Amino acid sequence: MYTVKQVAALTGVAEATLRVWERRYEVVRPVRSSGGYRLYDDAQLAVLREMAALVEAGVPASRAAASVAELTAMPAAPEDVGAVSARPDGSEFVAAAASLEPAALADVLGRALASGPFEEVADDWILPQLVRLGQAWESGELSVAQEHFASAGLMRAVAAVFDAAPATAGGPAVLVGLPAGDRHQLALLCFATCLRRRGVEVVYLGSDIPTGEWVLAAERRRARAAVVGVTATTTLPVTQELIDALRRVSPPLSVWVGGSLRDAVDGAHPLPDRVAEAAALLHRSLAAGRL
């Protein structure tokens, strides 16, 4: 069980806000200790984390509360497993992109994030929608502005979930980023979010990071591991240079690669395609002391 102070630290939501959500929206109903203090269980903590992620993504608190209420109420009979969420389909997402309406996009993203654990939503909805956006742009269904509008919304939504995950100071740091010249970071941010939600201290560097900056970050943070995304053929030479440089860092760190071109470079451990599976693999390796 967690006190309200602990829940505030784990969710990044102020204690006063947690009490408002409880009173106004009844998103959770904590029990009371013998001394009258609120106590929350793991399930309630998960609900509050989802609520916080939705609000950070721009979803109004009332709508976010309704979404998490639907999520917690629906997992009932086993035969109804396929209908536990109201996850929007690709056509809804493309329509929201075409509308250029922030509220419409926030509604679609909010319902998607509330439709299941982030790890599941990332692999089964967010990343497929990124592909769908590219297809819609190539076919002329969306303009460049509309595609960028939706992509930016996806990035903000995932970043909010990343920020809502509890930071784990003092643990082994893991650097996550892209090499110089590579800017396709949504899948990598999804991976970093899954990893942080497992309690790993993730130092997310982002896109287009020069090799020298990677090395400085690794040395400054005494990183235990580095994860490099490999998505563009034009950046393969600099990516290989980066991997070689990271392998020379002292103290030594483990270098991992993910992305569609991970097999085109040498000297690093490959990660699976699914970001949740990749995060689980790296977390297990950290926990087992194999890095």
C-alpha positions as CSV (number, residue, x, y, z in Angstrom):
1,M,0.0,0.0,0.0
2,Y,1.1,3.5,-0.7
3,T,0.5,6.8,1.1
4,V,-0.6,9.9,-0.8
5,K,2.9,11.3,-0.5
6,Q,4.4,8.2,-2.1
7,V,1.8,8.2,-4.9
8,A,2.6,11.8,-5.6
9,A,6.3,11.0,-5.9
10,L,5.6,7.9,-8.2
11,T,3.1,9.7,-10.5
12,G,4.5,13.2,-10.5
13,V,1.1,14.6,-9.5
14,A,0.7,17.0,-6.6
15,E,-1.0,15.6,-3.5
16,A,-3.7,18.4,-3.8
17,T,-4.4,17.3,-7.4
18,L,-4.7,13.7,-6.4
19,R,-7.3,14.6,-3.8
20,V,-9.2,16.7,-6.3
21,W,-9.2,13.8,-8.8
22,E,-10.5,11.5,-6.0
23,R,-13.2,13.9,-4.8
24,R,-14.4,15.3,-8.2
25,Y,-14.0,12.4,-10.5
26,E,-13.7,9.3,-8.2
27,V,-11.0,7.8,-10.3
28,V,-9.8,5.8,-7.3
29,R,-11.2,5.1,-3.8
30,P,-8.3,4.6,-1.4
31,V,-8.8,2.9,1.9
32,R,-8.0,4.7,5.2
33,S,-5.4,3.6,7.7
34,S,-6.3,3.4,11.4
35,G,-4.9,6.9,11.7
36,G,-7.2,8.2,8.9
37,Y,-4.5,8.4,6.2
38,R,-5.2,7.5,2.5
39,L,-3.7,4.2,1.3
40,Y,-3.5,3.2,-2.4
41,D,-2.9,-0.2,-3.8
42,D,-0.9,-1.1,-7.0
43,A,-4.1,-1.1,-9.2
44,Q,-5.0,2.4,-8.0
45,L,-1.5,3.6,-8.6
46,A,-1.6,2.3,-12.2
47,V,-4.9,4.1,-12.8
48,L,-3.5,7.3,-11.5
49,R,-0.4,7.0,-13.7
50,E,-2.7,6.5,-16.7
51,M,-4.7,9.5,-15.7
52,A,-1.6,11.6,-15.3
53,A,-0.3,10.6,-18.7
54,L,-3.6,11.5,-20.4
55,V,-3.7,14.9,-18.7
56,E,-0.1,15.6,-19.6
57,A,-0.9,14.7,-23.2
58,G,-3.5,17.5,-23.2
59,V,-6.7,15.5,-22.5
60,P,-9.1,17.4,-20.2
61,A,-9.2,16.0,-16.7
62,S,-12.9,15.1,-17.0
63,R,-12.3,13.2,-20.2
64,A,-9.2,11.5,-18.9
65,A,-11.2,10.4,-15.8
66,A,-13.9,9.0,-18.0
67,S,-11.4,7.1,-20.0
68,V,-9.6,5.5,-17.1
69,A,-13.0,4.7,-15.5
70,E,-14.0,2.8,-18.7
71,L,-10.7,1.0,-18.7
72,T,-11.0,-0.2,-15.1
73,A,-14.7,-1.1,-15.4
74,M,-14.5,-3.2,-18.6
75,P,-12.2,-6.2,-18.0
76,A,-15.0,-8.5,-17.0
77,A,-15.9,-11.9,-18.6
78,P,-13.2,-13.8,-20.4
79,E,-15.4,-14.0,-23.5
80,D,-15.4,-10.2,-23.7
81,V,-11.6,-9.9,-23.7
82,G,-11.6,-8.5,-27.3
83,A,-13.8,-5.6,-26.2
84,V,-12.0,-4.3,-23.1
85,S,-11.1,-1.0,-24.7
86,A,-12.4,1.6,-27.0
87,R,-9.2,1.9,-28.9
88,P,-9.6,4.2,-32.0
89,D,-8.8,2.7,-35.4
90,G,-6.5,4.1,-38.0
91,S,-9.2,5.9,-39.9
92,E,-10.0,7.9,-36.7
93,F,-6.4,8.9,-36.3
94,V,-6.0,9.9,-39.9
95,A,-9.2,11.9,-39.7
96,A,-7.9,13.7,-36.6
97,A,-4.7,14.4,-38.4
98,A,-6.6,15.8,-41.4
99,S,-8.7,18.1,-39.2
100,L,-5.7,19.9,-37.8
101,E,-7.8,20.3,-34.6
102,P,-5.7,19.8,-31.4
103,A,-8.8,18.8,-29.4
104,A,-9.7,16.1,-32.0
105,L,-6.2,14.7,-32.0
106,A,-6.0,14.8,-28.2
107,D,-9.2,12.9,-27.9
108,V,-8.0,10.1,-30.2
109,L,-4.6,9.9,-28.4
110,G,-6.3,9.9,-25.0
111,R,-8.6,7.1,-25.9
112,A,-5.7,5.1,-27.3
113,L,-3.5,5.6,-24.2
114,A,-6.4,4.6,-21.9
115,S,-7.1,1.4,-23.8
116,G,-4.5,-0.7,-22.2
117,P,-1.0,-0.7,-20.6
118,F,1.4,1.6,-22.4
119,E,3.6,-1.3,-23.5
120,E,0.7,-2.9,-25.4
121,V,-0.5,0.4,-26.8
122,A,3.0,1.3,-28.0
123,D,3.5,-1.8,-30.0
124,D,-0.1,-2.5,-31.2
125,W,-1.3,1.1,-31.8
126,I,1.2,3.9,-31.7
127,L,3.9,2.5,-34.0
128,P,1.4,1.1,-36.5
129,Q,-0.2,4.5,-36.6
130,L,3.1,6.0,-37.5
131,V,3.3,3.7,-40.5
132,R,-0.3,4.6,-41.3
133,L,0.6,8.3,-41.3
134,G,3.4,7.7,-43.8
135,Q,1.1,5.7,-46.1
136,A,-1.5,8.5,-45.9
137,W,1.1,11.1,-46.8
138,E,2.5,9.0,-49.7
139,S,-1.0,8.5,-51.1
140,G,-2.0,12.1,-50.9
141,E,-4.6,11.5,-48.2
142,L,-2.6,13.8,-45.8
143,S,-0.5,16.9,-46.5
144,V,2.9,17.4,-45.1
145,A,1.5,19.8,-42.5
146,Q,-1.2,17.3,-41.5
147,E,1.3,14.4,-41.2
148,H,3.7,16.5,-39.1
149,F,0.8,17.8,-36.9
150,A,-0.2,14.2,-36.0
151,S,3.4,13.0,-35.6
152,A,4.1,15.8,-33.2
153,G,1.0,14.9,-31.3
154,L,2.2,11.3,-31.0
155,M,5.6,12.5,-29.7
156,R,4.0,14.7,-27.1
157,A,1.7,11.9,-25.9
158,V,4.6,9.4,-25.5
159,A,6.8,12.0,-23.9
160,A,4.1,12.7,-21.3
161,V,4.0,9.0,-20.4
162,F,7.8,9.0,-20.2
163,D,7.8,12.0,-17.9
164,A,5.0,10.4,-15.8
165,A,7.1,7.3,-15.1
166,P,8.9,7.4,-11.8
167,A,12.5,8.4,-12.1
168,T,15.0,6.1,-10.4
169,A,17.9,8.1,-9.2
170,G,21.0,6.2,-8.3
171,G,20.5,3.2,-10.5
172,P,22.7,2.2,-13.5
173,A,22.1,4.8,-16.2
174,V,21.2,3.8,-19.7
175,L,21.7,6.2,-22.5
176,V,19.1,6.1,-25.3
177,G,19.3,8.1,-28.6
178,L,20.0,8.3,-32.3
179,P,23.3,9.0,-34.1
180,A,24.1,12.2,-35.9
181,G,21.8,12.7,-38.9
182,D,19.0,10.4,-37.7
183,R,15.8,12.1,-36.6
184,H,13.2,9.3,-36.6
185,Q,12.8,9.0,-32.8
186,L,9.2,8.0,-32.0
187,A,9.9,4.2,-31.8
188,L,13.0,4.9,-29.7
189,L,11.1,7.1,-27.3
190,C,8.5,4.4,-27.0
191,F,11.3,2.0,-26.1
192,A,12.8,4.4,-23.6
193,T,9.4,4.9,-22.0
194,C,8.9,1.2,-21.6
195,L,12.3,0.9,-20.1
196,R,11.8,3.8,-17.6
197,R,8.5,2.3,-16.6
198,R,10.4,-0.8,-15.5
199,G,12.4,1.4,-13.0
200,V,15.5,1.9,-15.1
201,E,17.3,5.2,-15.0
202,V,17.0,6.2,-18.6
203,V,19.0,9.2,-20.0
204,Y,17.1,10.0,-23.2
205,L,19.4,11.9,-25.5
206,G,16.9,12.1,-28.5
207,S,17.8,12.5,-32.1
208,D,20.8,13.6,-34.2
209,I,23.5,13.3,-31.4
210,P,27.1,13.6,-32.6
211,T,29.5,10.8,-31.6
212,G,31.6,13.0,-29.3
213,E,28.5,14.1,-27.4
214,W,27.5,10.4,-26.9
215,V,31.0,9.7,-25.5
216,L,30.9,12.7,-23.1
217,A,27.4,11.7,-21.8
218,A,28.6,8.1,-21.3
219,E,31.6,9.2,-19.3
220,R,29.8,11.8,-17.3
221,R,27.0,9.5,-16.3
222,R,29.2,6.4,-16.0
223,A,26.6,4.7,-18.1
224,R,26.0,1.0,-17.7
225,A,24.6,0.7,-21.3
226,A,23.8,2.6,-24.4
227,V,21.0,2.0,-26.8
228,V,21.3,3.3,-30.3
229,G,18.5,3.4,-32.9
230,V,19.5,2.5,-36.5
231,T,16.8,3.5,-39.0
232,A,18.5,5.3,-41.9
233,T,20.9,3.9,-44.5
234,T,22.5,7.3,-44.9
235,T,23.7,7.2,-41.2
236,L,25.1,3.7,-41.2
237,P,28.8,4.8,-41.4
238,V,28.4,7.3,-38.5
239,T,26.4,4.7,-36.5
240,Q,29.2,2.2,-36.8
241,E,31.7,4.9,-35.8
242,L,29.5,5.7,-32.8
243,I,29.3,2.0,-31.7
244,D,33.1,1.7,-32.0
245,A,33.6,4.8,-29.9
246,L,31.2,3.7,-27.2
247,R,33.0,0.4,-26.9
248,R,36.2,2.3,-26.1
249,V,34.6,4.2,-23.2
250,S,35.9,3.7,-19.7
251,P,34.4,2.4,-17.6
252,P,33.1,-0.1,-20.1
253,L,29.4,-0.1,-21.1
254,S,27.3,-2.5,-23.0
255,V,26.1,-1.2,-26.5
256,W,22.7,-2.3,-27.9
257,V,21.1,-1.4,-31.2
258,G,17.5,-1.4,-32.3
259,G,15.6,-0.4,-35.4
260,S,15.1,-1.8,-38.9
261,L,18.8,-1.6,-39.8
262,R,20.2,-3.1,-36.5
263,D,21.8,-6.0,-38.4
264,A,23.7,-3.7,-40.7
265,V,26.2,-2.7,-37.9
266,D,28.7,-4.7,-35.9
267,G,29.8,-4.8,-32.3
268,A,26.5,-4.2,-30.5
269,H,23.7,-6.4,-29.1
270,P,20.6,-6.4,-31.3
271,L,17.2,-5.7,-29.7
272,P,13.8,-7.2,-30.8
273,D,11.4,-5.2,-33.0
274,R,8.7,-4.9,-30.4
275,V,9.7,-2.1,-28.0
276,A,8.1,-3.7,-24.9
277,E,10.0,-6.9,-25.5
278,A,13.2,-5.0,-26.2
279,A,12.8,-3.1,-22.9
280,A,12.1,-6.3,-21.0
281,L,15.3,-7.9,-22.5
282,L,17.5,-5.0,-21.5
283,H,16.0,-4.8,-18.0
284,R,16.6,-8.5,-17.4
285,S,20.2,-8.1,-18.5
286,L,20.7,-5.2,-16.1
287,A,19.0,-7.0,-13.3
288,A,21.1,-10.1,-13.9
289,G,24.3,-8.1,-13.9
290,R,25.2,-9.4,-17.4
291,L,26.1,-5.9,-18.7
